[in-house]
Amino acid sequence: QVQLVESGGGLVQPGGSLRLSCVVSGLSLDYYAWGWFPRISRSEYEGVSCINRENSVTYYSDSVKGRFIIVRDMANSTISLQINHLKAEDPGVYLCAAEPRFRPCRAEVGSTSNEYSYWGQGAQVTVSS
């Protein structure tokens, strides 16, 4: 059974940091591209970061570049997203997702269109002073 379980969300002050984790079971991390997608509406998710399957190259949307870091931890079967310098526009439910592709995952970053196959339920990030 495939499971992607996010954790690490919470309430953070503007400028603060937190780390989201996505623990994966039922999938081998090295066979998938991985991404993080905050929900921007009831049915839309915008890619903010992803990591390639083949070469572990990472991509970030312009809005998070320099503040977010995606990491694939093979030993712990976890995809994490370090979020630094939180801004008012960052809050939301962040979902991790997996896609068994070889081509770079860059296309979905900064886009609401994606082809990811497996999704977690999400972790809530709230920014408040």
Secondary structure by P-SEA (a helix, b strand, c coil): cbbbbbcccccccccbbbbbbbbbcccccccbbbbccccccccbbbbcccccccccbbbbcccccccbbbbbbccccbbbbbbcccccccccbbbbbccccccccccccccccccccccccbbbbbbcc
